[in-house]
């Protein structure tokens, strides 16, 4: 949809629940399908997201995100653009393991994460900073593609969505990790471009966090 002036907006969505989410299995880049509850979540959330009248829908190329994005696109007439930079954090040796097994087998690494340290997930995976670099770049490309007054819907993952959003607004990742709780499945962050009355400079700001069809 063509914008008619005003601020640009990005609605950054976490995918719906997967079978591995429900089973408490670490996914990372594992390509997992949505659960039955996940499909219900998409059906509830998609009309709210389509109501933003997006000009652009972009998604991680992993199945759980792309399926969520396609449900939104079906209500808008848009085609989903896939971007692998929006993938979830790579969790290395943890991929496919149950959360309890990870905690039992990698206690030192899990303890470091619990303390807020930005360590490589699963020994051979990514750090939060590495995800912020790639996902943040993807989100900035989305922002640059929008004209005044336009909105983009972007579908990503729990970690990649949070770090991309905080990268775009310029918030320190350690502060973000300490302050913002994770996104629920099929919930979203609303990012709005805004300026100050005494300056022509504009910046992206967080307009809403962990929004969903139950609290918009």
Secondary structure, DSSP 8 states (H G I E B T S, - for coil): ----SS--EEEEEE---BHHHHHTB--TT----B-HHHHHHHHHHHHHHHTT--SEEEE-SSHHHHHHHHHHHTTTT---EE-GGG-----GGGTT-BHHHHHHH-HHHHHHHHTT----TTTTS--HHHHHHHHHHHHHHHHHH--TT-EEEEEE-HHHHHHHHHHHHT--HHHHHHH-----TT-EEEEEEEE-TT-S-EEEEEEEEEE-TTT-
